[in-house]
């Protein structure tokens, strides 16, 4: 899968980031959330990102 960086909270790649995939979907890099009380399938996970990351992507017409 090819990923194109859309927006992130820093430039070194070690922070929440939003990517566009070559499949027309979004991939999100963020901190894993482990204590959520939800039943998440084993092949999925939850990550936490700042709301401002999505706002910036929309504001900059990236998504």
Wavefront OBJ file of the C-alpha trace (Angstrom):
o trace
v 0.000 0.000 0.000
v 1.272 3.459 -0.875
v 0.681 6.254 1.644
v 0.749 9.989 0.976
v 1.163 12.219 4.022
v -1.656 14.750 4.157
v -1.116 16.487 7.482
v 0.678 15.847 10.744
v 1.388 17.582 14.019
v 5.143 17.527 13.435
v 7.619 16.888 10.646
v 9.718 14.074 12.122
v 7.112 11.295 11.612
v 6.810 10.526 15.323
v 3.414 12.140 15.972
v -0.251 11.962 14.926
v -0.482 12.028 11.143
v -3.196 11.605 8.518
v -2.371 9.765 5.274
v -4.198 9.111 2.003
v -3.811 5.564 0.699
v -3.593 4.465 -2.914
v -6.932 2.702 -2.298
v -8.768 5.998 -1.723
v -8.968 5.523 2.044
v -7.394 7.325 4.993
v -4.815 5.906 7.378
v -4.237 7.466 10.780
v -1.105 7.367 12.902
v -1.724 8.036 16.567
v -1.361 6.768 20.089
v -3.106 3.422 20.729
v -6.121 3.584 23.005
v -6.235 0.521 25.252
v -8.753 1.377 27.969
v -11.923 2.140 26.005
v -14.447 -0.506 27.089
v -15.410 -1.298 23.489
v -15.399 -4.654 21.731
v -12.965 -4.075 18.872
v -12.206 -6.958 16.461
v -8.692 -8.392 16.835
v -7.691 -7.098 13.375
v -8.607 -3.480 14.248
v -7.427 -0.920 16.792
v -8.333 2.536 18.035
v -5.887 5.417 17.888
v -6.146 8.898 19.310
v -5.374 12.015 17.276
v -6.002 15.704 17.921
v -9.246 17.112 16.475
v -7.143 19.960 15.067
v -5.455 17.460 12.720
v -8.780 16.777 10.971
v -9.713 20.464 10.999
v -6.417 21.366 9.318
v -6.868 18.676 6.659
v -10.360 19.985 5.854
v -9.286 23.642 6.003
v -6.421 22.926 3.585
v -8.795 20.991 1.238
v -6.751 17.798 1.676
v -9.808 15.609 2.295
l 1 2 3 4 5 6 7 8 9 10 11 12 13 14 15 16 17 18 19 20 21 22 23 24 25 26 27 28 29 30 31 32 33 34 35 36 37 38 39 40 41 42 43 44 45 46 47 48 49 50 51 52 53 54 55 56 57 58 59 60 61 62 63
